[in-house]
Amino acid sequence: MILLDTSAAIPIRDAHPAILLRAAEWTVASISVVTEIELEGGVVSDPAQSSRRRARLDLLLTQVRVLPFQRDAVRVYRAIVEASGFSRRKVIDCMIAATAIVHDLPLATLNPGDFKDIPGLSVENWGVS
C-alpha cells in the first residue's frame, strides 16, 4: 500500500496517463483524510470545473482507502515539527507525512522537496518530466 500526497491524487483524479501507470504498480492506494479535505476544496475552487471534478473525486474515493488523522498522527506531527521547525505553509504537508509514518507507508508525491526535511518518511517521487 502507498499513501498519495494531494499532488499525486489530483492527476489520478484527472486520469493523467503517466501517473495512472505509476499508481497501477500498487495494489492498494490510500490518501489521508487531509488530502480528501484538500481535494474537496479543489472541487469548488473552479466553478466551471466543479461538476466534472465532483464526479471524478467521487469515483476516486471509491478506489482508494481514506486513512484518518488521529491522536497517534498528532504525536508524529509534533515530532516532525520539533525536528524540522514549524511552518504554517507546511502544516498540511506535515499532517500528510505524519499519516504516512503512522501507517508505515511510503508517500507518493510530485513535490518531493516539500517533504525533504521530514525524518522517518519514505518518499516516492512521482514527478513527470
N, C-alpha and C positions, 0 to 999 in steps of 0.2 A: 504494500500500500504506500501511496505517496500523498503528501499534502500539497495542494495547489495554492500558491500565492494568488492574490487578485490579478496580478499581471499575467499569470498563466491561465487563470479561469476565464478571463474576458475573451481571448481568442478561441478558447474551446466553445464558449457560449456562441461565438460568432462563426463557428465552423471554419477556422483558419486551417488549411490543409497541413502545413508543416507542424503545427502544434498538435493537431489531432493525431498525427503519426507518432509524435513523442508520447502522448497520453496513452496510445494503444499499447505501448510497451509495458504498461502496468495493468494488472488485472483489476485492481481497485484503486480508484482515485477518491480523495476526500478534500473537503475545504473546511476551514474554520468558520464558525458562525460569524466571526468578524468579517470574513470575506463575503459571506452571504449579505451582511449589512451593507458593505461597500457596493456589491452588485445591485442591491435594491435601489441604492441612491443613483446608480447609473441608469436604471430603467427610466426614472423620471427626469434625469438631467437634460435630456434632449426630447422635447415633446413630439417632434417629427418621427423619432425612432422608438418611442415608448411602447407602442403595441408590439412591434417586432421584438424588441428587447424583452418585454414581459413574457412572450411566448417562448423565446429561446432560454430565458432564465428558468422558467417553469420546467422546461424539458431538462436542462442541465441538473436541476435539483432532484430529478428522478434518477439521475445517472451517477451521482456522487454521494458519498456519505458526509453528512454535516456533523463536524465534531464540536462539542460545546466548549465554552470558555468558563472554567470553574475555578474553585479555590486553589487547586494544585497548579493550574496555569498562572494564577495571580502570583503565587510564590516564585515560579520560574521567571515571570515578567520582572518581579522585584530584583531577582539575581542578575538578570540581563541589564537592567538599569544601573544597578550597583557596579557592574563590571564595565559597562561601556558609556555610562553617563545618560542623563535624561535629555531628550529632545522631543518637544511637542510634535514636531513634524514626523517623528519616527514611532509615535505611540502605537499606531495600528500595526506597523511592521513588527514591532516588538511583541505585540499580542499574538500575531500570527506565528511568529517564531516560537513563542512560548508554547503554543498549541502543538507545534511540530515536535518540540523537545519532550513535552509531557507524554506524547503518544509514540515517541521514539521513531519518528518518521522523517525521511528526507523531505526537503521543501523545494518544490519546482517553482522557478521564478524566471521572468525575463529581465529582472533587475538585480543580479546577484550583489552588486555593490551596496544595495540597501541593507544587506544582511552580513556584510563582511566583518563587523566588529562583535558579532554575537557568539559567545563561547558555547560549545556543545551542539551547535546547529550544523547539520549536514545539508548543503545547498547543491541543487542541480540547476545548472544554467540552461534554460530552455530558450535563450535568445536566438532569434532567427536572423541570419545575415542576408 
